[in-house]
Amino acid sequence: MDSEVTGRPNQRRRTRKDLLDAASRLVKQGRKPTLEEIAEDALVSRATAYRYFPNVDALLVESSLDIAVPNADELFQDDSTADPVSRMQRVDTALHDMIVANEASLRTMLVHSLEQATEAKEGALPIRQNRRTPLIEAALKPARNQFKAGAIENLSKALALIVGTEGVIVSKDVLQLDDDDARKVKRWAIRALVEAAMKRPRE
């Protein structure tokens, strides 16, 4: 079996990301590449590419979303505030806008990941690319010393449950909220979580 598949989790995530990056590069050339061409550009075998993605359409859908997600440097380049609530709400707004603009593709990506999850075994390949955690960590970084010891890791994970595709889908499909109300509820949840994790002034 290929070393890309049997390697450590970090290597598996890098291989998956390399495939997404390769797909993006080839699409920017103005054509629809095959999975074999993407694998060659990513310097992995054809068999490895098929282990990460069931077909080229699944890979191309996700690569288009990979491009649409802002990176932390772009998101905060003109933001001088260190307020974690404000910065996290900025992350949520950026992701929410991207999700609304790409909802059909994101739902298709979720279908693919759920299908893979039903067949996943312990130690299996990563099913999803974690795009939200780097944004959350960048949002909280300037205010790290304002949080209780050990709280920042749990806070980051809790916030990941709020921002991103699943939060939007639950708001729409389960709670039947319109877009404005969905955004308000998520902003409230972000503030509540951040404030719960912050240090309290001594009495």
C-alpha positions in Angstrom: 0.0 0.0 0.0 1.2 3.5 -0.8 3.1 5.4 1.9 0.7 8.3 1.5 -2.1 6.1 2.8 -0.2 4.3 5.5 1.6 7.3 6.9 0.8 9.5 9.9 -2.4 11.5 10.1 -0.6 14.8 9.3 0.9 13.2 6.2 -2.6 12.0 5.1 -4.0 15.5 5.6 -1.2 17.0 3.6 -1.7 14.5 0.8 -5.4 15.3 0.7 -4.6 19.0 0.6 -2.0 18.4 -2.2 -4.7 16.8 -4.3 -7.1 19.8 -3.8 -4.3 22.2 -4.6 -3.4 20.3 -7.8 -7.0 20.3 -8.9 -7.2 24.0 -8.4 -4.1 24.7 -10.4 -5.3 22.6 -13.3 -8.8 24.1 -13.4 -7.2 27.5 -13.5 -5.7 26.5 -16.8 -9.2 26.5 -18.2 -10.0 22.8 -18.5 -11.5 19.9 -16.6 -8.7 17.6 -15.5 -9.0 13.9 -15.0 -8.3 12.3 -11.6 -5.2 10.8 -13.1 -3.9 14.2 -14.2 -4.6 15.6 -10.8 -2.8 12.8 -9.1 0.2 13.3 -11.4 0.4 17.0 -10.6 0.1 16.2 -6.9 2.9 13.7 -7.2 0.9 10.8 -5.9 -0.3 7.6 -7.5 -3.6 7.2 -9.3 -4.6 4.6 -6.7 -3.9 7.0 -3.9 -6.1 9.7 -5.4 -9.0 7.3 -5.7 -8.6 6.4 -2.0 -9.1 10.0 -1.0 -11.8 10.9 -3.5 -14.4 8.5 -5.1 -14.3 10.3 -8.4 -13.0 13.4 -10.2 -16.3 15.3 -9.7 -16.1 15.0 -5.9 -12.5 16.3 -6.0 -13.3 19.2 -8.3 -16.4 20.2 -6.2 -14.3 20.4 -3.1 -11.3 22.1 -4.8 -13.7 24.9 -5.9 -14.8 25.3 -2.3 -11.2 25.2 -1.1 -10.5 28.3 -3.2 -13.6 30.1 -1.9 -12.7 29.8 1.7 -10.7 32.9 2.8 -7.4 32.4 4.5 -6.6 34.0 7.8 -4.1 36.5 6.5 -6.6 37.9 4.0 -9.4 37.9 6.5 -7.5 39.9 9.1 -5.1 42.0 7.0 -7.1 45.2 7.7 -8.3 44.3 11.2 -6.3 45.8 14.1 -8.7 44.8 16.9 -7.7 42.1 19.3 -11.3 41.6 20.5 -12.0 37.8 20.2 -15.7 38.2 19.8 -15.4 40.7 17.0 -12.8 38.6 15.2 -14.8 35.4 15.6 -17.9 37.1 14.2 -15.8 38.2 11.3 -14.8 34.6 10.7 -18.4 33.5 10.9 -19.6 36.2 8.5 -17.0 35.3 5.9 -17.8 31.6 6.1 -21.5 32.1 6.2 -21.4 34.3 3.0 -19.2 31.7 1.3 -21.6 28.9 2.3 -24.7 30.8 1.1 -23.0 31.5 -2.3 -21.9 27.8 -2.7 -24.7 26.0 -0.9 -25.5 23.4 -3.6 -21.8 22.4 -4.0 -21.4 22.2 -0.2 -24.4 19.9 0.2 -22.9 17.7 -2.6 -19.6 17.6 -0.7 -21.4 16.6 2.5 -23.1 13.8 0.7 -19.8 12.5 -0.5 -18.3 12.7 3.0 -21.2 11.0 4.6 -21.0 8.2 2.1 -17.3 7.8 2.9 -18.0 7.9 6.6 -20.3 4.9 6.5 -17.4 2.8 5.1 -14.6 4.4 7.2 -12.5 2.2 9.5 -10.4 3.2 12.4 -7.3 5.0 11.2 -8.9 5.6 7.8 -8.0 8.5 5.5 -9.4 12.0 6.4 -12.9 12.4 5.0 -13.0 16.2 5.3 -10.5 19.1 5.0 -10.5 21.2 8.2 -10.7 24.7 6.9 -12.4 26.4 9.8 -9.9 25.7 12.7 -7.0 27.8 11.2 -9.4 30.7 10.9 -10.7 30.2 14.5 -7.1 30.0 15.9 -6.1 33.2 14.0 -9.2 35.0 15.4 -8.4 34.0 19.0 -4.6 34.4 18.9 -4.3 38.1 19.8 -6.3 37.5 22.9 -4.9 34.2 24.1 -3.8 35.7 27.5 -7.4 36.7 28.2 -8.6 33.2 28.5 -8.6 30.7 31.4 -5.8 28.2 31.4 -6.6 25.3 29.2 -9.8 26.9 27.9 -8.7 28.0 24.5 -8.5 24.5 23.0 -12.0 23.6 24.1 -13.2 27.0 23.0 -11.8 26.5 19.5 -13.5 23.1 19.2 -16.8 24.5 20.5 -16.7 27.4 18.0 -16.0 24.9 15.2 -19.5 23.5 15.9 -21.0 26.9 15.3 -19.2 28.3 12.3 -19.1 26.4 9.0 -21.5 24.4 6.8 -23.2 22.4 9.5 -24.2 25.4 11.5 -25.9 27.0 8.4 -27.6 23.7 7.4 -29.0 23.2 10.9 -30.2 26.8 11.0 -32.1 26.3 7.7 -33.2 22.7 7.7 -33.7 21.9 11.3 -34.6 25.3 12.9 -36.2 26.7 9.8 -34.6 30.1 10.4 -34.3 32.7 7.7 -30.8 34.0 6.9 -30.9 37.0 9.1 -32.1 35.1 12.2 -29.5 32.4 11.5 -26.7 34.9 11.6 -28.1 36.5 14.8 -28.3 33.2 16.6 -24.7 32.3 15.6 -23.4 35.7 16.7 -25.1 35.2 20.0 -23.6 31.7 20.4 -20.1 33.0 19.5 -20.3 35.7 22.1 -21.6 33.4 24.8 -18.9 30.8 24.2 -16.0 33.3 24.1 -17.2 35.1 27.2 -17.6 31.8 29.1 -14.0 30.9 28.3 -12.5 34.2 29.3 -10.9 35.0 32.7 -13.1 36.7 35.2 -11.8 39.7 37.1 -11.1 39.1 40.7 -13.7 40.2 43.2 
